[in-house]
Amino acid sequence: MSMLHYQDDSVNTTTSIPSSIIPESDRDLMQCRTSKVYIQPINSNTASPSGSLSFQMQSGSGQGWLQPGTLAFQFSCTVTTSGASDTFQFANVNESASSLIKRITVSIGSQQIESCDNYNVVNGIACCHATSAEYQNNDQSIMEGAAATFTAASNTYTGVFMVPLNVGSLNTEKALPLWLMASNPLIQVDFNSVNAALNNNTGAGATCTNFSITNPKLFYTVLHTDSEYNEGIRARLMTGDYFTIPMTQVMTQSVAHAVGTTVNFNTGLNLSSLDAVFTASILDAELATSAATAKLFDKNGRTNVILYLDGERVNTYDITDDTLSYYSLQEAIGNYQDSSVTSFVNRASYPTDGYVNGWNLRRTFSEKFSKTGVPVSQSRLEIQGASAAATDYIVWIYSSTLVIDVVGAVSVKK
């Protein structure tokens, strides 16, 4: 059983419970207590390439509410290189420690709530096109080692990193009522291979040969409300109501793309609200080694991309140039003409470092509405052209609802 550690910094104080966990008619100040918490894995305290770590949050009476946006994974990472004093970086466009993570899966009891595969790719798209160069060079550099070059003296380097986990089910608009759940949330972190995670940029065939994860901890914040308030919510549920939490979730898949061919990728989705679709490509030659390969998002000779939903073509125009590709991408992210959030690639580097296609399917970006996307059963993505063998990644962003009943059983409505 994992140990739950508290750093309680607000006992007997009065704070404002975020409105996100209170029904519209009940929004007011009330007494609460905030606990800064970390848990350790239940399966192992170390991990290696392609390994995994599992963290179990405590649920049930007295466990409070998980505050959205506070989940962060801290660990020590030791990287081994082929030569003494070799230099290396983390892989992918944002060159951060999130490149170590292959997949994050969240389960509650027997119900799998979410599984975000290719987490490093999803995070790379978000960081490249929905933050800024300043974020990468400052905030992300401090926590995740982004854009930093490390030296492996005597063939090894060890550093401490902290990766914010952007998982839809644990970063919801409402706080998650751990006290209401009958089963403990389980978070599994699966790690990438060495080649997918690291770049040895020393040259002359130098490689990274291994990495190891030690002293892993999962940090988050818990809000403790008055028991009478919680029982009031439970009383409502006893009348047949459900506690519901809107979520934005991610699903990814990948497909091999041979030189000079067109990929037609068909997927059964069966979603009530598909919000956006993205696709990016990484060259297979770069994925196959850790030697001086950045594993960036490369246009790779794409000549056009077309999205079909339930047989209907979404982009009626061909996406044949970089300006149209970038316009569509920014519209999908929701940053079109928003100067406060920028990409950290420019006109020259976009085709080779951060090339991503995107489609916005939301009717509005207003937080007042849920499930603003489109219902869809089947999708087909046509990706034309490839100048080198590559892996194409497809990312679907969709809305769903987490449902909790009076006995604490959890389900997901997509």
Stockholm file with secondary structure:
# STOCKHOLM 1.0

chainA/1-414         MSMLHYQDDSVNTTTSIPSSIIPESDRDLMQCRTSKVYIQPINSNTASPSGSLSFQMQSGSGQGWLQPGTLAFQFSCTVTTSGASDTFQFANVNESASSLIKRITVSIGSQQIESCDNYNVVNGIACCHATSAEYQNNDQSIMEGAAATFTAASNTYTGVFMVPLNVGSLNTEKALPLWLMASNPLIQVDFNSVNAALNNNTGAGATCTNFSITNPKLFYTVLHTDSEYNEGIRARLMTGDYFTIPMTQVMTQSVAHAVGTTVNFNTGLNLSSLDAVFTASILDAELATSAATAKLFDKNGRTNVILYLDGERVNTYDITDDTLSYYSLQEAIGNYQDSSVTSFVNRASYPTDGYVNGWNLRRTFSEKFSKTGVPVSQSRLEIQGASAAATDYIVWIYSSTLVIDVVGAVSVKK
#=GR chainA/1-414 SS CCCEEEEECCTTCEECCCGGGSCGGGCCCEEEEEEEEEECCSSCSEECTTCEEEEECCCSTTCCEECTTCCEEEEEEEEEESSTTEEEEECTTTTSGGGGEEEEEEEETTEEEEEEESHHHHHHHHHHHSBCHHHHHTHHHHHHCTTCCEEEGGGEEEEEEEEECCCGGGSCSSCEEGGGCSSCEEEEEEECCHHHHEEECSCTTCCEEEEEEEEEEEEEEEEEECHHHHHHHHHHHTTTCCEEEEEEEEEEEEEEECTTCEEEEEEEEEEEEEEEEEEEEEEHHHHTCCBSCCCCBCCTTCCEEEEEETTEESCCSCCCSHHHHHHHHHHHHTCTTCTTSBCSCCTTTHHHHBCEEEEECCSCCCTTCSCCSEEEEEEEEEEECCSSCEEEEEEEEEEEEEEECTTCCEEEEC
#=GC SS_cons         CCCEEEEECCTTCEECCCGGGSCGGGCCCEEEEEEEEEECCSSCSEECTTCEEEEECCCSTTCCEECTTCCEEEEEEEEEESSTTEEEEECTTTTSGGGGEEEEEEEETTEEEEEEESHHHHHHHHHHHSBCHHHHHTHHHHHHCTTCCEEEGGGEEEEEEEEECCCGGGSCSSCEEGGGCSSCEEEEEEECCHHHHEEECSCTTCCEEEEEEEEEEEEEEEEEECHHHHHHHHHHHTTTCCEEEEEEEEEEEEEEECTTCEEEEEEEEEEEEEEEEEEEEEEHHHHTCCBSCCCCBCCTTCCEEEEEETTEESCCSCCCSHHHHHHHHHHHHTCTTCTTSBCSCCTTTHHHHBCEEEEECCSCCCTTCSCCSEEEEEEEEEEECCSSCEEEEEEEEEEEEEEECTTCCEEEEC
//
